[in-house]
Amino acid sequence: MKKSVILLAVLILFAFTGVASAIVNYTHMYDPPDVTISPGNPVEWDVDLTIPAIGFHPASQDILSAVMTLVLSDDDGEDEKGWLTVEWGTEYFAINNPTSTVFMTIGSNASLGLIYLQDGKQHYKVTAQYGNFIFDKAILNVEATDPVPEPATMLLLGLGLIGIAVVYKRRNARLIAESV
């Protein structure tokens, strides 16, 4: 009987625990020496949000949205017409006549583009289909969830532990009284 009461207390303790989520932002910057992007000469780099300096944990966090900012300029200082593509996974983003800064939404709310980034790692490739550009840097801003225990969870945990202690103490007191 006592074992079933203790088991029931533990089950109730874990049944009503919950976790809320806070929003956390992560940033990864790829900043090589200025590189010229031309047809046949792409720029490629890897993003790893799981390194300790950034701190994304794919096992406990979900990415909500991501925006890539590309900073580039024309190679001869003139407003040359051009066309770039950015590839990741099986997705791509086409940029026609890019300006000096390009904001590219990778995805939000479990779109296909974000699925490739959920493990915190991704390979990117920027290719000039037409025109030449100087690639300055790429900045990836990611918004993710961060699990935070709810106050009610902590309260239930404390009450469950107190309940287990009371049952244990009563059991010990009864055993001592029976042995006398």
ChimeraX commands (.cxc) that place a marker at each C-alpha (Angstrom):
marker #1 position 0.00,0.00,0.00 radius 0.5
marker #1 position 2.75,2.43,1.00 radius 0.5
marker #1 position 4.74,1.64,-2.12 radius 0.5
marker #1 position 1.72,2.38,-4.28 radius 0.5
marker #1 position 1.22,5.75,-2.51 radius 0.5
marker #1 position 4.86,6.67,-3.13 radius 0.5
marker #1 position 4.60,5.54,-6.76 radius 0.5
marker #1 position 1.39,7.54,-7.20 radius 0.5
marker #1 position 3.06,10.65,-5.71 radius 0.5
marker #1 position 6.00,10.33,-8.11 radius 0.5
marker #1 position 3.70,9.82,-11.11 radius 0.5
marker #1 position 1.61,12.88,-10.19 radius 0.5
marker #1 position 4.81,14.89,-9.73 radius 0.5
marker #1 position 6.02,14.15,-13.25 radius 0.5
marker #1 position 2.61,14.22,-14.92 radius 0.5
marker #1 position 2.02,17.89,-14.15 radius 0.5
marker #1 position 5.46,19.25,-14.87 radius 0.5
marker #1 position 5.79,21.62,-17.80 radius 0.5
marker #1 position 8.26,23.77,-19.65 radius 0.5
marker #1 position 7.72,27.21,-21.12 radius 0.5
marker #1 position 9.86,28.67,-23.88 radius 0.5
marker #1 position 11.72,31.93,-24.10 radius 0.5
marker #1 position 13.05,33.39,-27.35 radius 0.5
marker #1 position 16.82,33.55,-27.84 radius 0.5
marker #1 position 18.74,35.10,-30.73 radius 0.5
marker #1 position 21.94,33.65,-32.17 radius 0.5
marker #1 position 24.26,35.29,-34.67 radius 0.5
marker #1 position 26.90,33.72,-36.90 radius 0.5
marker #1 position 29.12,35.95,-39.04 radius 0.5
marker #1 position 31.26,34.79,-41.95 radius 0.5
marker #1 position 33.75,37.57,-42.71 radius 0.5
marker #1 position 36.51,36.47,-45.11 radius 0.5
marker #1 position 38.93,38.87,-46.76 radius 0.5
marker #1 position 37.00,40.49,-49.62 radius 0.5
marker #1 position 36.38,37.84,-52.27 radius 0.5
marker #1 position 35.25,38.42,-55.84 radius 0.5
marker #1 position 32.23,36.38,-56.85 radius 0.5
marker #1 position 31.96,35.80,-60.58 radius 0.5
marker #1 position 30.40,33.13,-62.77 radius 0.5
marker #1 position 32.35,29.95,-62.01 radius 0.5
marker #1 position 33.90,31.44,-58.83 radius 0.5
marker #1 position 31.39,30.97,-55.97 radius 0.5
marker #1 position 31.89,31.66,-52.26 radius 0.5
marker #1 position 31.09,28.77,-49.90 radius 0.5
marker #1 position 31.08,28.55,-46.12 radius 0.5
marker #1 position 29.71,26.47,-43.27 radius 0.5
marker #1 position 27.62,27.70,-40.36 radius 0.5
marker #1 position 27.83,25.91,-37.01 radius 0.5
marker #1 position 25.57,27.39,-34.34 radius 0.5
marker #1 position 26.42,24.58,-31.90 radius 0.5
marker #1 position 29.95,25.76,-31.10 radius 0.5
marker #1 position 30.29,26.87,-27.45 radius 0.5
marker #1 position 30.83,30.53,-28.41 radius 0.5
marker #1 position 27.33,30.62,-29.96 radius 0.5
marker #1 position 25.63,28.01,-27.76 radius 0.5
marker #1 position 22.66,26.66,-29.77 radius 0.5
marker #1 position 21.51,23.22,-28.47 radius 0.5
marker #1 position 19.53,21.34,-31.16 radius 0.5
marker #1 position 18.32,18.68,-28.70 radius 0.5
marker #1 position 16.40,21.19,-26.58 radius 0.5
marker #1 position 15.85,24.19,-28.87 radius 0.5
marker #1 position 13.89,24.77,-32.06 radius 0.5
marker #1 position 14.71,27.42,-34.64 radius 0.5
marker #1 position 11.75,29.73,-35.26 radius 0.5
marker #1 position 13.17,31.95,-38.01 radius 0.5
marker #1 position 16.42,32.88,-39.69 radius 0.5
marker #1 position 17.60,35.82,-41.81 radius 0.5
marker #1 position 20.83,35.90,-43.77 radius 0.5
marker #1 position 22.33,39.33,-44.51 radius 0.5
marker #1 position 24.81,39.45,-47.37 radius 0.5
marker #1 position 27.08,42.49,-47.62 radius 0.5
marker #1 position 28.53,42.90,-51.09 radius 0.5
marker #1 position 29.51,45.51,-53.64 radius 0.5
marker #1 position 30.14,45.80,-57.34 radius 0.5
marker #1 position 33.71,44.91,-58.29 radius 0.5
marker #1 position 34.32,48.10,-60.30 radius 0.5
marker #1 position 32.30,50.56,-58.21 radius 0.5
marker #1 position 29.60,50.99,-60.83 radius 0.5
marker #1 position 25.99,49.87,-60.53 radius 0.5
marker #1 position 26.41,46.81,-62.67 radius 0.5
marker #1 position 23.40,44.62,-63.26 radius 0.5
marker #1 position 23.76,41.09,-61.98 radius 0.5
marker #1 position 22.15,38.03,-60.59 radius 0.5
marker #1 position 23.25,35.94,-57.60 radius 0.5
marker #1 position 21.97,32.68,-56.18 radius 0.5
marker #1 position 22.38,31.51,-52.60 radius 0.5
marker #1 position 22.07,27.76,-52.01 radius 0.5
marker #1 position 21.56,25.74,-48.81 radius 0.5
marker #1 position 20.34,22.16,-48.65 radius 0.5
marker #1 position 18.11,21.80,-51.69 radius 0.5
marker #1 position 16.85,25.39,-51.36 radius 0.5
marker #1 position 18.07,28.47,-53.19 radius 0.5
marker #1 position 17.38,32.19,-53.19 radius 0.5
marker #1 position 17.81,34.24,-56.37 radius 0.5
marker #1 position 18.87,37.90,-56.11 radius 0.5
marker #1 position 18.40,40.06,-59.20 radius 0.5
marker #1 position 20.46,43.29,-59.38 radius 0.5
marker #1 position 21.66,43.15,-55.77 radius 0.5
marker #1 position 22.35,46.34,-53.83 radius 0.5
marker #1 position 25.12,46.69,-51.25 radius 0.5
marker #1 position 23.17,44.81,-48.56 radius 0.5
marker #1 position 20.81,41.94,-49.22 radius 0.5
marker #1 position 18.44,40.63,-46.54 radius 0.5
marker #1 position 17.39,37.06,-47.24 radius 0.5
marker #1 position 14.74,35.32,-45.11 radius 0.5
marker #1 position 15.74,31.68,-44.87 radius 0.5
marker #1 position 12.42,30.70,-43.38 radius 0.5
marker #1 position 10.04,30.81,-40.47 radius 0.5
marker #1 position 7.59,28.46,-38.79 radius 0.5
marker #1 position 9.10,25.14,-39.93 radius 0.5
marker #1 position 9.45,26.13,-43.58 radius 0.5
marker #1 position 11.60,23.89,-45.74 radius 0.5
marker #1 position 14.58,26.25,-45.48 radius 0.5
marker #1 position 14.61,25.99,-41.68 radius 0.5
marker #1 position 14.42,22.21,-41.67 radius 0.5
marker #1 position 17.98,22.12,-43.01 radius 0.5
marker #1 position 19.17,24.40,-40.17 radius 0.5
marker #1 position 17.45,22.62,-37.21 radius 0.5
marker #1 position 20.62,20.71,-36.28 radius 0.5
marker #1 position 22.46,24.05,-36.05 radius 0.5
marker #1 position 24.73,23.34,-39.03 radius 0.5
marker #1 position 24.39,24.41,-42.64 radius 0.5
marker #1 position 26.49,24.85,-45.78 radius 0.5
marker #1 position 25.94,27.98,-47.92 radius 0.5
marker #1 position 27.07,28.77,-51.44 radius 0.5
marker #1 position 26.76,32.16,-53.20 radius 0.5
marker #1 position 27.20,32.06,-56.97 radius 0.5
marker #1 position 27.18,34.91,-59.50 radius 0.5
marker #1 position 25.08,33.83,-62.43 radius 0.5
marker #1 position 25.70,37.14,-64.18 radius 0.5
marker #1 position 28.02,40.01,-63.18 radius 0.5
marker #1 position 30.93,40.27,-60.75 radius 0.5
marker #1 position 30.62,41.22,-57.07 radius 0.5
marker #1 position 32.89,41.66,-54.06 radius 0.5
marker #1 position 31.65,39.54,-51.18 radius 0.5
marker #1 position 32.34,41.33,-47.88 radius 0.5
marker #1 position 30.52,39.21,-45.27 radius 0.5
marker #1 position 27.44,37.18,-44.43 radius 0.5
marker #1 position 25.57,37.45,-41.14 radius 0.5
marker #1 position 23.06,34.79,-40.08 radius 0.5
marker #1 position 20.59,35.87,-37.37 radius 0.5
marker #1 position 18.57,33.00,-35.90 radius 0.5
marker #1 position 15.64,33.19,-33.50 radius 0.5
marker #1 position 15.17,30.02,-31.43 radius 0.5
marker #1 position 13.27,28.77,-28.41 radius 0.5
marker #1 position 14.99,28.32,-25.08 radius 0.5
marker #1 position 13.22,25.98,-22.63 radius 0.5
marker #1 position 12.58,27.52,-19.22 radius 0.5
marker #1 position 10.94,25.62,-16.35 radius 0.5
marker #1 position 7.61,27.10,-15.33 radius 0.5
marker #1 position 7.19,28.21,-11.70 radius 0.5
marker #1 position 4.36,25.69,-11.30 radius 0.5
marker #1 position 6.78,22.93,-12.25 radius 0.5
marker #1 position 9.14,23.90,-9.47 radius 0.5
marker #1 position 6.23,24.07,-7.01 radius 0.5
marker #1 position 5.01,20.61,-8.00 radius 0.5
marker #1 position 8.51,19.22,-7.73 radius 0.5
marker #1 position 8.88,20.63,-4.23 radius 0.5
marker #1 position 5.45,19.36,-3.10 radius 0.5
marker #1 position 6.17,15.92,-4.52 radius 0.5
marker #1 position 9.49,15.69,-2.68 radius 0.5
marker #1 position 7.85,16.85,0.57 radius 0.5
marker #1 position 5.10,14.25,0.09 radius 0.5
marker #1 position 7.64,11.48,-0.42 radius 0.5
marker #1 position 9.55,12.60,2.70 radius 0.5
marker #1 position 6.35,12.63,4.83 radius 0.5
marker #1 position 5.35,9.12,3.68 radius 0.5
marker #1 position 8.88,7.85,4.36 radius 0.5
marker #1 position 8.95,9.44,7.84 radius 0.5
marker #1 position 5.54,7.99,8.79 radius 0.5
marker #1 position 6.64,4.57,7.61 radius 0.5
marker #1 position 9.81,4.73,9.70 radius 0.5
marker #1 position 7.88,5.96,12.76 radius 0.5
marker #1 position 5.40,3.06,12.44 radius 0.5
marker #1 position 8.22,0.51,12.09 radius 0.5
marker #1 position 9.91,1.89,15.22 radius 0.5
marker #1 position 6.62,1.78,17.17 radius 0.5
marker #1 position 5.99,-1.83,16.11 radius 0.5
marker #1 position 9.47,-2.95,17.15 radius 0.5
marker #1 position 9.07,-1.57,20.73 radius 0.5
marker link #1:1,2 radius 0.2
marker link #1:2,3 radius 0.2
marker link #1:3,4 radius 0.2
marker link #1:4,5 radius 0.2
marker link #1:5,6 radius 0.2
marker link #1:6,7 radius 0.2
marker link #1:7,8 radius 0.2
marker link #1:8,9 radius 0.2
marker link #1:9,10 radius 0.2
marker link #1:10,11 radius 0.2
marker link #1:11,12 radius 0.2
marker link #1:12,13 radius 0.2
marker link #1:13,14 radius 0.2
marker link #1:14,15 radius 0.2
marker link #1:15,16 radius 0.2
marker link #1:16,17 radius 0.2
marker link #1:17,18 radius 0.2
marker link #1:18,19 radius 0.2
marker link #1:19,20 radius 0.2
marker link #1:20,21 radius 0.2
marker link #1:21,22 radius 0.2
marker link #1:22,23 radius 0.2
marker link #1:23,24 radius 0.2
marker link #1:24,25 radius 0.2
marker link #1:25,26 radius 0.2
marker link #1:26,27 radius 0.2
marker link #1:27,28 radius 0.2
marker link #1:28,29 radius 0.2
marker link #1:29,30 radius 0.2
marker link #1:30,31 radius 0.2
marker link #1:31,32 radius 0.2
marker link #1:32,33 radius 0.2
marker link #1:33,34 radius 0.2
marker link #1:34,35 radius 0.2
marker link #1:35,36 radius 0.2
marker link #1:36,37 radius 0.2
marker link #1:37,38 radius 0.2
marker link #1:38,39 radius 0.2
marker link #1:39,40 radius 0.2
marker link #1:40,41 radius 0.2
marker link #1:41,42 radius 0.2
marker link #1:42,43 radius 0.2
marker link #1:43,44 radius 0.2
marker link #1:44,45 radius 0.2
marker link #1:45,46 radius 0.2
marker link #1:46,47 radius 0.2
marker link #1:47,48 radius 0.2
marker link #1:48,49 radius 0.2
marker link #1:49,50 radius 0.2
marker link #1:50,51 radius 0.2
marker link #1:51,52 radius 0.2
marker link #1:52,53 radius 0.2
marker link #1:53,54 radius 0.2
marker link #1:54,55 radius 0.2
marker link #1:55,56 radius 0.2
marker link #1:56,57 radius 0.2
marker link #1:57,58 radius 0.2
marker link #1:58,59 radius 0.2
marker link #1:59,60 radius 0.2
marker link #1:60,61 radius 0.2
marker link #1:61,62 radius 0.2
marker link #1:62,63 radius 0.2
marker link #1:63,64 radius 0.2
marker link #1:64,65 radius 0.2
marker link #1:65,66 radius 0.2
marker link #1:66,67 radius 0.2
marker link #1:67,68 radius 0.2
marker link #1:68,69 radius 0.2
marker link #1:69,70 radius 0.2
marker link #1:70,71 radius 0.2
marker link #1:71,72 radius 0.2
marker link #1:72,73 radius 0.2
marker link #1:73,74 radius 0.2
marker link #1:74,75 radius 0.2
marker link #1:75,76 radius 0.2
marker link #1:76,77 radius 0.2
marker link #1:77,78 radius 0.2
marker link #1:78,79 radius 0.2
marker link #1:79,80 radius 0.2
marker link #1:80,81 radius 0.2
marker link #1:81,82 radius 0.2
marker link #1:82,83 radius 0.2
marker link #1:83,84 radius 0.2
marker link #1:84,85 radius 0.2
marker link #1:85,86 radius 0.2
marker link #1:86,87 radius 0.2
marker link #1:87,88 radius 0.2
marker link #1:88,89 radius 0.2
marker link #1:89,90 radius 0.2
marker link #1:90,91 radius 0.2
marker link #1:91,92 radius 0.2
marker link #1:92,93 radius 0.2
marker link #1:93,94 radius 0.2
marker link #1:94,95 radius 0.2
marker link #1:95,96 radius 0.2
marker link #1:96,97 radius 0.2
marker link #1:97,98 radius 0.2
marker link #1:98,99 radius 0.2
marker link #1:99,100 radius 0.2
marker link #1:100,101 radius 0.2
marker link #1:101,102 radius 0.2
marker link #1:102,103 radius 0.2
marker link #1:103,104 radius 0.2
marker link #1:104,105 radius 0.2
marker link #1:105,106 radius 0.2
marker link #1:106,107 radius 0.2
marker link #1:107,108 radius 0.2
marker link #1:108,109 radius 0.2
marker link #1:109,110 radius 0.2
marker link #1:110,111 radius 0.2
marker link #1:111,112 radius 0.2
marker link #1:112,113 radius 0.2
marker link #1:113,114 radius 0.2
marker link #1:114,115 radius 0.2
marker link #1:115,116 radius 0.2
marker link #1:116,117 radius 0.2
marker link #1:117,118 radius 0.2
marker link #1:118,119 radius 0.2
marker link #1:119,120 radius 0.2
marker link #1:120,121 radius 0.2
marker link #1:121,122 radius 0.2
marker link #1:122,123 radius 0.2
marker link #1:123,124 radius 0.2
marker link #1:124,125 radius 0.2
marker link #1:125,126 radius 0.2
marker link #1:126,127 radius 0.2
marker link #1:127,128 radius 0.2
marker link #1:128,129 radius 0.2
marker link #1:129,130 radius 0.2
marker link #1:130,131 radius 0.2
marker link #1:131,132 radius 0.2
marker link #1:132,133 radius 0.2
marker link #1:133,134 radius 0.2
marker link #1:134,135 radius 0.2
marker link #1:135,136 radius 0.2
marker link #1:136,137 radius 0.2
marker link #1:137,138 radius 0.2
marker link #1:138,139 radius 0.2
marker link #1:139,140 radius 0.2
marker link #1:140,141 radius 0.2
marker link #1:141,142 radius 0.2
marker link #1:142,143 radius 0.2
marker link #1:143,144 radius 0.2
marker link #1:144,145 radius 0.2
marker link #1:145,146 radius 0.2
marker link #1:146,147 radius 0.2
marker link #1:147,148 radius 0.2
marker link #1:148,149 radius 0.2
marker link #1:149,150 radius 0.2
marker link #1:150,151 radius 0.2
marker link #1:151,152 radius 0.2
marker link #1:152,153 radius 0.2
marker link #1:153,154 radius 0.2
marker link #1:154,155 radius 0.2
marker link #1:155,156 radius 0.2
marker link #1:156,157 radius 0.2
marker link #1:157,158 radius 0.2
marker link #1:158,159 radius 0.2
marker link #1:159,160 radius 0.2
marker link #1:160,161 radius 0.2
marker link #1:161,162 radius 0.2
marker link #1:162,163 radius 0.2
marker link #1:163,164 radius 0.2
marker link #1:164,165 radius 0.2
marker link #1:165,166 radius 0.2
marker link #1:166,167 radius 0.2
marker link #1:167,168 radius 0.2
marker link #1:168,169 radius 0.2
marker link #1:169,170 radius 0.2
marker link #1:170,171 radius 0.2
marker link #1:171,172 radius 0.2
marker link #1:172,173 radius 0.2
marker link #1:173,174 radius 0.2
marker link #1:174,175 radius 0.2
marker link #1:175,176 radius 0.2
marker link #1:176,177 radius 0.2
marker link #1:177,178 radius 0.2
marker link #1:178,179 radius 0.2
marker link #1:179,180 radius 0.2
view
